[in-house]
Amino acid sequence: MSEKQNEKVYDLSFFMPGQTVETEEIKVPISKRFVDKKGNVIPFVFKAITTERIDELEKENTNYKNVKGRGRVKELDSQRFYARIAVESTVYPDFRSKELRDAYKTPDPVEVAKRVLSVGGEYANWLNKAIEINGFEDDPEDLEAAVKN
């Protein structure tokens, strides 16, 4: 048997443009404080953002410092980076909306989110959910188990 016959052939068609499943919007209650007129908790709506956009956000939230003996050092403002991912992943409420930014008297959507989610646990829940939705908390072992099943 030649070496060529021994090679496994993998089907790459699954990875071609247009073959992936579109990311879905996910509704998640973040706080019990936000209720509709009937008293039902209003869920936040999230949707994952693209890898390209995450790369842009990382660049926007990276600073460079001159450190003696080490030269120019790259420093990521990780709090701001994850907050920006959360803002962009949150479909509803839209913290970027002019209406909310005007109401909270700030041009910064991250500040709007902090003011809306003024109880510390709410803000942390929101950040964690956005990070999870964007795949940052996918456990490689869980992904392996999904492949086996």
Secondary structure, 3 states (H helix, E strand, C coil): CCHHHHCCCCCCHHHCCCCCCCCCCEEECCCCCCECCCCCECCEEECCCCHHHHHHHHHHCEEEEEECCCEEEEEECHHHHHHHHHHHHEEECCCCCHHHHHHCCCCCHHHHHHHHCCCHHHHHHHHHHHHHHCCCCCCHHHHHHHHHC
